[in-house]
Amino acid sequence: MSLKNKIERIKAISVEAVVDNAILATSDDILNANRNQMYERGVVDIKNPTKKEKYATSTIRQKRRTAKFPKTDFITLKWDGDFHDSLKLLMFKDKIVIQSDDLKWANWLESRFNALGLTEDSLSPIRDKIRNEVIKNIRNELR
């Protein structure tokens, strides 16, 4: 293959499509990073990730008795797992949004917490995964 042909193939690559495909390929990692932020690190406000919200004493007792996920060190937004399981990644032309279709989120959690999205700490490894996926996709396009 001539250098001219290689250059033409590179020009023909849709960078937007390659990046979109890389994001789709890492969507589980992105959602799991958001879940991990909430459950493992107690991040329920992505604008203030170091602030840990605490459960009320009565909630701690109830959570220890009835929750599938009885962790009570800080608010995890994970009682039975439905909210965490409901997270979805939505891709728009100019942004990516993590959203939930769980009724608890829509009815009262959303107004109290700013938990959907990634902190800078969580974004760093995700960027690496997306970059590696982009490189892999470009290499595949050039084969």
N, C-alpha and C positions, 0 to 999 in steps of 0.2 A: 504494500500500500504506500502510495507516494505521500510526501509531506503535505502536499496540497489537499489530498483526500482526507488526511487526518484532521487538518485544520477545518475543513468543511464539516466533518462529523462533530467536531467540538462546537462549532458555531450552531449546529442544528439542535444541540441539547437544550431542552427547556429547563432552565435553572429552577423556575417556580415549581414545575412538576417533580423534579428531583427532590427538592426540599419538602414539598408536600408529602411525597411518598416516604421520605425519611421520618417525618413527624408521625405519619400513620403507623409506620413500622415500630416506632418507639412509644406509641400511645399508652400501652400498658405500663411501661416504665414511668411515664409522666404521671399517670393516675396513681400508681403505687407510691411515687415520691410524695404526692399530696396526702395520700392516706398515712404514710409513714410520718410525715410532719405532724399530723394531728395526733396519731395514736402513740408514737414513740417519743415525740418531743413536745407534745402539748401545744403546738402552734395552731391557735384558733383565730389569730389575727395576723395575716401575712404582712401587714404594714408595721406591726410591732411584734416580731417573732420571739422576742425574749420574754415577753409578758406571759405568765402562766395563770390561767383562770382556774379557780378552785371550785370544787363541788361543795354544796351546803352539806352540813353534817348529816341531815336527814337523807339527802340524796346518796351520800356515801353508803349509809346503812342499806338503803334499798338496792343500790347497784350491786353491792356485795352479795345480797340475797338472790337477786333475780336476773342480773345481766349475764349474757353469754361472755362478755368481755369485762370482767369486774375490776379492771384497773382504775384506781381512784386517786393517784398521786396528783393529778391535774385533769381538767376537762379534756376528754379525748374525742368527743362526738361519736363514740362507738359504744353503744349499749348492746344492741343485738346484731349489729353489722349491716343493717339495711341501708342506712345512709351512706356508709363507706362503699357498699356494693353498687349504689346507684350512680356513682360519679361517671360522668361522660366527658369526652373531649370533643369540643366543637371547633371547627376550623373555619375561619373567615379569611377574606382576602388580606386583611392587614393585622389580624390577631388570632390568637388561640385562646379559647376560654374553657375552663373546667366548670361544669355545671352538674347539678343534681336534679333528678325528677322525683326525689323522695318528698312526700307530703310534709314530713316534719321540717324539712329545709324550707319549703315554700311557706309554710304556715307560721313558723316562729323562729327557727334557727337562723335563717338568712338575715333577719332584722337585728339579731343579737351578735352574730359572729361574722368575721371576714376571713373565712377559713379556706375558701376555694382559690387556688392559685399556688404558685411556688415561690418560696423565699429564695434569696440569692444563694444560700447554702445548698438548697435542693436543685437549683438550676444548673450549677456548675457541672455535676456529673451527667445531667441530661443533655447539656450542650455537647459534651464529649461524645455521647452516644449518637446524637443527631449528626454531628460532624462525621463520625465514622460511617454512619449509614449513607450520608451524602457521597462520601468518597467511594464507597462500595457501589452505589448506584451509578455514579459517573463512570467508574471503571467498567461496569456492566454495559453501559450505553456505548462505550468505545470498543467493545469486543466485536 
